[in-house]
């Protein structure tokens, strides 16, 4: 037998063994055993709808500029106090920076580390144009509460308070101390709110066993090859965020006699080059964990590839990246150009031209990596500067903790036929500030939004289904009982 043939047999043997290994792995990957006992509880969802409707009517719009009226936040505090009397009767209330709110409800066991539920009070602006209803009218119709903030995220804020208020109505006092921390500028930078709250917590030596915030999503499993089930995702980390300004400088002049290349041409080239030279795709640890958790529930083809995500990543990355931009953004740092600037006049070639790129940094990379990549792509002629309010990706919270297990169980108890998995959250939340004061930070939004309702977040005709709101209240009632009692 010649050497070439031996090598060929060896290669075929290795491929065969690998294939066999992957097939066996696929066959033994089975859905989680045992069924969680469902938790049922009667709630007055119309009461929850009424409270949400009233909350939407208070226009707690993020203050983007100094001097913006922030008094609605004070009215919002009063409103919460009126509607959650049992919580406020027990709560030690601290107001940070005028409008952010911390509520501390002491538990019976001072040795247990406190737990913290986050929400932001602020909402993005909504001009009445294009809305079917008054965006700040809190209108209730066809089984929905309409208005800005009804999804993002007054519904969750209200549901989380209802959870404890209901337990207190039942005469149950918590064992673990509970904090509610409600920032007031999440939609801007979080600096006045969440960041300042965390500074207060650090100064006062307050640490949490867990922090639970908005973020993870619930979706129809059919969208990702999981038949007849829904999927609930818990964000264990979030991507980093940075804006960079690219500037080209060249001789300007009259537009009637252009030189071969202007600053505008150069910036256009830089934009093109960067858009076509992305950073590499990677499967971060939480992403792999998500695929491995979901794979056993998927159709056989998806299951085979995702159970073997560590061996077949090279093939999966480009395929998944092409299927959908959302999947693409879970795997890599993304560049989105948002602002371009050239001349002020149509007939003047500017000396300077610039472009701003919004970058969402993948788990495992840093701002330094991004800067290095950008400078390499655009070359020395383009100046690259980092703008304010940037941050690296957050750490990744563990999934082998008691808190995570309890969170999963609580979801399964209230939302039957849901598969729960961890995942890397691709947007930004207030909770990124809390890693320094908590053993774990988890993002979960207990609302099922169809594609239509997803578009309404920060968009027109935002609305919250009352049925879903009732269920979210039951969820928080159970979650708080499981975590803090
Ligand atoms: Zn939000």
Boltz pocket constraint, residues with backbone or C-beta under 6 A from the ligand:
constraints:
  - pocket:
      binder: B
      contacts: [[A, 120], [A, 152], [A, 153], [A, 186], [A, 214]]
      max_distance: 6.0
